[in-house]
């Protein structure tokens, strides 16, 4: 059970020294019980107090690291049920499943393909995070060899998937310095598999029905496996979502330490790639820290990665681009000038359509604190005065073109007359939707 503020207070020095940054020890205890500060903020707590308060200061979901170096994947350490309460901190790791039964050259080709699955979206590079090697050959030595070759060819961390302790140990020993995730503990093999994780010091997945998960985590930890990931085995998509939600609530609301670990879902469904992508997106949205899929097509991965990017963006900090003059293509003094806001999704949508038109253009980006056109206009962050000032800056767009024609979004056509009067520029009303930009720009030629 979680400790209350009064429970925490009993173990603090009660000096009200303020060295922790709070006016009283009780105020600090309230923040510690709410997991908003760390225990080490108090420099005077005794060793006995630290031991007693270890549970209160530890995060409700343990942080687990898979892999090493800049490509490592960190999952866990989440503190809220809903993104808008604060934010989600460690984005879901997406792993692509490959089989150790593939011929060597084909395996290497597929691993390379996984490595290359990255995309540019709203100014960020997004991509898959892990290679999940599944033991389907039935040969422990072949599995170990495939793991070594795949890891050697991959920049990404690996998940080793087998319920055979001997095969897992052979493969883990080959690449343990790269810190793979061992996906293999079940109810039937925990006595043999947990020591493999303990002996190699690697994180391990426990796959079991939700009702026995806590018992298995205690057993695995007693055997020395401390870095654990949970995979609730549920019957179908709806039941899986329900179990993921139950786990997250047990972790955060009940502070139930025996299930206080990141969650993995294996969504691989090669027989129905559409269902696979849809289900995987649902698991990303509802608390899965790691999701395994089998599809490698762009139309499967890009929607999934886009969902993840949207969910793990800090809702309190909209993604923004730098205000100023942006060039699309190689514009000259006669090129069109468009105006938009600095909300990344708005800007890159406009930029993509301008590029599609093949009409070299300038885009004047106004600082609206990362809000879209209509939102900024309604909040008076995209005003006539602001746009006019930027149009007439000597070192801005005015010095780049020989004309004074500006295209504003069709959604704010109402400002046309006033902007013309305020700025002295001829104002053209562009399309209401960005998809109309190519046709509009071509019509000006």
ABEGO torsion letter per residue (X at the ends): XBBBAAAAAAABAGAGAGAAGBABAAAAAAAAAAGABBAAABAABBAAAAAAAAAAABBABBBBBBEBEAABBBBEGBABABAAABBBABBBBBBBBBBAABBAAAAAAAAAAAAABBBBBGGBBBBBABBBBBBAAGBAAAAAAAAAAAAAABABBBBBBBABAAAAAAAAAAAAAAGBBBBABBAAAAAAAAAAAAAAGBBBBBBBBAAAAAAAAAAAAAAGBABBBBBBBBBEAAAAAAAAAAAAAAAAAAGBAAABBBBBBBABBAABAAAAAAAAAAAAABGBABBBBABABAAAAAAAAAAAAAAABBAABBBBBBBEBBBBEBBBAABBBBBBBABAAAAAAAAAAAAAAGBBBBBBBBBAGGBBAAAAAAAGABBAAAAAAAAABAABAAAABABBBBBBBAAAAAAAAAAAAAAGBBBBBBBABAAAAAAAAAAAX
